[in-house]
Amino acid sequence: MVTFRFITVGENLGTRKLGEKTRNELLPLLRGDERVILDFEGVNIVSNSFADECLAKLLLFMPLEDLKKKTTFRGLNDFVQMNIAVAFKRRIQAMGKH
């Protein structure tokens, strides 16, 4: 297993630009052979924009089932967990409309 620590990106993760940069750092790990721990320990805020750009847009690169098999979340506070869940839900709905 390999751990991606979001605290290295920042305590408050808010912009799409930062989300895209972080997603581009995550993708090579997800394409590897190891399971990836997405560690949010110490992160206070993840905006819907960051969550969509960084995490939900991973669905453009791999199916949800594959993403679930490759990743596990750790250290989420309730606010961060909610915003990530909302971003995935919205992304899945948007993809279903095309």
C-alpha positions as CSV (number, residue, x, y, z in Angstrom):
1,M,0.0,0.0,0.0
2,V,1.0,3.6,-0.7
3,T,-0.3,6.6,1.2
4,F,-1.2,9.9,-0.4
5,R,-1.2,12.5,2.4
6,F,-3.5,15.5,1.5
7,I,-2.0,17.6,4.3
8,T,1.1,18.0,2.1
9,V,-1.2,19.9,-0.3
10,G,-2.7,22.0,2.4
11,E,-5.1,22.2,5.4
12,N,-7.8,23.9,3.4
13,L,-8.3,22.6,-0.1
14,G,-10.5,24.8,-2.2
15,T,-9.7,25.5,-5.8
16,R,-10.3,23.6,-9.0
17,K,-6.8,24.5,-10.1
18,L,-5.3,22.9,-6.9
19,G,-7.7,19.9,-7.4
20,E,-6.4,19.4,-10.9
21,K,-2.8,19.6,-9.8
22,T,-3.4,17.1,-7.0
23,R,-5.3,14.7,-9.3
24,N,-2.4,14.7,-11.7
25,E,-0.1,13.7,-8.8
26,L,-2.6,11.0,-7.7
27,L,-3.1,9.4,-11.2
28,P,0.3,7.7,-11.4
29,L,-0.2,6.1,-8.0
30,L,-3.7,4.8,-9.0
31,R,-2.3,3.4,-12.2
32,G,0.3,1.5,-10.2
33,D,-0.1,-2.0,-8.7
34,E,-0.6,-0.9,-5.1
35,R,-3.7,0.1,-3.2
36,V,-3.7,3.9,-2.4
37,I,-4.7,5.2,1.0
38,L,-6.2,8.7,0.5
39,D,-5.2,10.2,3.9
40,F,-7.0,13.4,4.9
41,E,-5.6,13.5,8.5
42,G,-5.1,17.2,9.4
43,V,-7.1,18.6,6.5
44,N,-9.9,20.9,7.7
45,I,-11.8,21.8,4.6
46,V,-12.2,20.3,1.1
47,S,-14.5,22.3,-1.1
48,N,-16.9,20.8,-3.6
49,S,-14.8,22.3,-6.4
50,F,-11.6,20.6,-5.1
51,A,-13.4,17.3,-4.4
52,D,-14.9,17.2,-7.9
53,E,-11.7,18.2,-9.7
54,C,-9.3,16.0,-7.7
55,L,-11.4,13.0,-6.8
56,A,-14.7,12.7,-8.7
57,K,-13.0,13.4,-12.0
58,L,-11.0,10.3,-11.5
59,L,-14.1,8.6,-12.8
60,L,-13.1,10.0,-16.2
61,F,-10.0,7.7,-16.0
62,M,-11.4,4.6,-14.4
63,P,-14.8,3.1,-13.5
64,L,-16.1,3.6,-10.0
65,E,-15.7,-0.1,-9.1
66,D,-12.0,0.0,-10.0
67,L,-11.5,3.2,-8.1
68,K,-13.2,1.6,-5.0
69,K,-10.8,-1.4,-5.3
70,K,-7.7,0.8,-5.7
71,T,-8.4,3.3,-2.9
72,T,-9.3,3.6,0.8
73,F,-10.1,6.8,2.6
74,R,-8.6,7.7,6.0
75,G,-8.7,10.7,8.4
76,L,-11.8,12.4,7.0
77,N,-13.7,14.8,9.2
78,D,-17.5,14.9,8.7
79,F,-17.4,18.1,6.5
80,V,-14.7,16.7,4.2
81,Q,-16.5,13.4,4.0
82,M,-19.8,15.1,3.0
83,N,-18.2,17.3,0.3
84,I,-16.4,14.4,-1.2
85,A,-19.6,12.3,-1.3
86,V,-21.6,15.1,-2.8
87,A,-18.9,15.6,-5.5
88,F,-19.0,11.9,-6.5
89,K,-22.8,11.9,-6.5
90,R,-22.9,15.0,-8.8
91,R,-20.2,13.6,-11.1
92,I,-21.9,10.2,-11.4
93,Q,-25.2,12.0,-12.2
94,A,-23.6,14.3,-14.8
95,M,-21.9,11.3,-16.5
96,G,-25.1,9.4,-16.7
97,K,-26.8,12.3,-18.6
98,H,-24.3,12.1,-21.5
